[in-house]
Amino acid sequence: MLVRTSLSRMPRTIPTAGAPKAGPSLKLVHQLLRVASHLLDQAATQVRESGPEPAAENIQRIGRALFEVIEVQRRIFALQPELEPRSLAASSREADANQLFSQFMHEALELEGTGDVAAAVERYTRFIGVSPTYHHREIARSEIRRLS
């Protein structure tokens, strides 16, 4: 069974739970995730400029959603590397830093989800000590402030 979506100007069909999966569907998922990440980025900019308040908290929520989208994209690229745009392909150092960040962020979010906020803060703090990139350390600091 197919369901027609109305989220974009171009009509698309997506399989429902009982439908078989098509082979080239990863390309479609990749394309949709690129659009989603762009829209999330625009939404964060709008929240910063116009609200709603508290803007910082709402931007963090959007950032976490973007993190999840990027994680799915990373998995797609692992299965079909040809889908990764060459201009956006990270250097091996950047890729290692992104992977480290993803690992620590995932662990901290799981700890937070179980109610162990102190352990989540400890994971972010530990990450700050080992992260080679400033922007990843700043995201971790922001998460620590949010949890504290």
C-alpha positions as CSV (number, residue, x, y, z in Angstrom):
1,M,0.0,0.0,0.0
2,L,1.3,3.5,-0.8
3,V,0.5,6.7,0.9
4,R,0.8,10.0,-0.9
5,T,2.6,12.7,1.1
6,S,1.7,16.4,1.0
7,L,4.9,17.7,2.7
8,S,6.5,18.9,-0.5
9,R,5.4,20.5,-3.7
10,M,6.3,17.5,-5.7
11,P,4.1,14.5,-5.0
12,R,5.9,11.5,-3.6
13,T,4.7,8.1,-2.5
14,I,6.2,6.3,0.5
15,P,5.6,2.7,1.4
16,T,3.5,2.0,4.5
17,A,4.6,-0.6,7.1
18,G,3.2,-3.6,5.2
19,A,4.7,-2.7,1.8
20,P,7.9,-4.4,0.5
21,K,11.0,-2.2,0.5
22,A,12.5,-1.2,-2.9
23,G,16.3,-1.6,-3.6
24,P,17.0,2.0,-4.6
25,S,15.0,3.4,-1.6
26,L,18.3,4.5,0.2
27,K,18.8,7.2,-2.4
28,L,15.3,8.5,-1.8
29,V,15.8,8.4,2.0
30,H,19.1,10.2,1.5
31,Q,17.5,12.9,-0.6
32,L,14.7,13.4,1.9
33,L,17.2,13.6,4.8
34,R,19.2,16.3,2.9
35,V,16.0,18.3,2.6
36,A,15.2,17.7,6.3
37,S,18.6,18.8,7.5
38,H,18.3,22.0,5.4
39,L,14.9,22.7,6.9
40,L,16.1,22.1,10.4
41,D,19.0,24.4,9.8
42,Q,16.6,27.1,8.6
43,A,14.3,26.5,11.5
44,A,17.2,27.0,14.0
45,T,18.0,30.3,12.3
46,Q,14.4,31.5,12.5
47,V,14.1,30.5,16.2
48,R,17.3,32.5,16.9
49,E,15.9,35.5,15.1
50,S,12.2,35.4,15.9
51,G,11.6,32.9,18.7
52,P,9.7,31.2,20.3
53,E,11.3,31.5,23.6
54,P,13.4,30.1,25.2
55,A,15.3,30.3,22.0
56,A,18.5,28.6,23.3
57,E,16.5,25.6,24.5
58,N,14.5,25.4,21.2
59,I,17.7,25.6,19.1
60,Q,19.2,22.8,21.2
61,R,16.1,20.6,20.5
62,I,16.4,21.3,16.8
63,G,20.1,20.5,17.0
64,R,19.4,17.2,18.6
65,A,16.9,16.4,15.8
66,L,19.6,17.4,13.2
67,F,22.1,15.1,15.0
68,E,19.7,12.2,14.5
69,V,19.3,13.0,10.8
70,I,23.0,13.2,10.4
71,E,23.4,9.8,12.1
72,V,21.0,8.2,9.7
73,Q,22.9,9.9,6.8
74,R,26.1,8.5,8.1
75,R,24.7,5.0,8.1
76,I,23.4,5.4,4.5
77,F,26.9,6.6,3.4
78,A,28.4,3.5,5.0
79,L,26.1,1.3,2.9
80,Q,26.3,3.5,-0.3
81,P,29.4,5.7,-0.2
82,E,28.6,7.0,-3.7
83,L,25.7,9.0,-2.2
84,E,28.0,11.1,0.0
85,P,28.6,14.5,-1.7
86,R,32.3,14.9,-2.5
87,S,32.3,18.6,-1.5
88,L,31.0,17.7,1.9
89,A,33.1,14.6,2.5
90,A,35.1,15.1,5.7
91,S,38.8,14.6,6.0
92,S,39.8,11.5,8.0
93,R,40.5,13.8,11.0
94,E,37.1,15.4,10.8
95,A,35.4,12.1,10.2
96,D,37.1,10.7,13.3
97,A,36.1,13.7,15.3
98,N,32.5,13.4,14.1
99,Q,32.4,9.7,14.9
100,L,33.8,10.4,18.4
101,F,31.2,13.1,19.0
102,S,28.4,10.9,17.7
103,Q,29.4,8.1,20.1
104,F,29.6,10.3,23.2
105,M,26.4,12.2,22.3
106,H,24.5,9.0,21.8
107,E,25.7,7.5,25.1
108,A,24.9,10.7,27.0
109,L,21.4,11.0,25.5
110,E,20.8,7.4,26.5
111,L,21.9,8.1,30.1
112,E,19.7,11.2,30.2
113,G,16.8,9.1,28.9
114,T,17.1,6.7,31.7
115,G,17.2,9.6,34.2
116,D,20.9,9.4,35.0
117,V,21.6,13.0,34.4
118,A,24.8,13.0,36.4
119,A,26.3,10.2,34.3
120,A,25.2,12.1,31.1
121,V,27.0,15.2,32.4
122,E,30.1,13.1,33.1
123,R,30.0,11.7,29.5
124,Y,29.9,15.2,28.1
125,T,32.7,16.3,30.5
126,R,34.8,13.4,29.5
127,F,34.2,14.1,25.8
128,I,35.4,17.7,26.3
129,G,38.7,16.3,27.6
130,V,39.3,14.1,24.5
131,S,37.7,16.1,21.7
132,P,40.1,17.5,19.1
133,T,37.5,20.0,17.8
134,Y,36.4,23.3,19.3
135,H,32.8,23.2,17.9
136,H,32.1,19.7,19.3
137,R,33.4,20.8,22.7
138,E,31.1,23.8,22.6
139,I,28.1,21.6,21.8
140,A,29.0,19.4,24.8
141,R,29.4,22.4,27.1
142,S,25.9,23.6,25.9
143,E,24.5,20.2,26.8
144,I,26.1,20.3,30.2
145,R,24.5,23.7,30.8
146,R,21.2,22.4,29.7
147,L,21.4,19.5,32.1
148,S,22.8,21.5,35.1
